[in-house]
Amino acid sequence: MSNDAANAQAVLFEEVYLPAFIQKCAELGQSFEDQQSLRDALESVAMLNAADSTQKSNVVKSAASTLREALGVADPSVAQQTAEKETAVKQASSEKAGSDKVRSAIDALVSAQ
């Protein structure tokens, strides 16, 4: 890359991309304590952008999972799956408890006491 192109790229980065990046992060509630934090965030974004689409999906999911774990935030999909399983178990239990065979078994246990 020629010096003119490199200079143009640097100007666009400093004058357009960087301010837009900082503004978007601020809109999302993310601020940077120091220049190192900002550089780390920019580097992370660059690495995510460098990943191809299938890898990007896995990297983002992994990063989100790691962040949830570090912050103690439940994964919404896991919480939903757990709730669905609990509902299914309750429904199956209710159906089983209503069957004549199960009722007879419970009555036999109660009578035996």
Secondary structure, 3 states (H helix, E strand, C coil): CCHHHHHHHHHHHHHHHHHHHHHHHHHCCCCCCCHHHHHHHHHHHHHHHHCCHHHHHHHHHHHHHHHHHHHCCCCHHHHHHHHHHHHHHHHHHHHHHCCHHHHHHHHHHHHHC
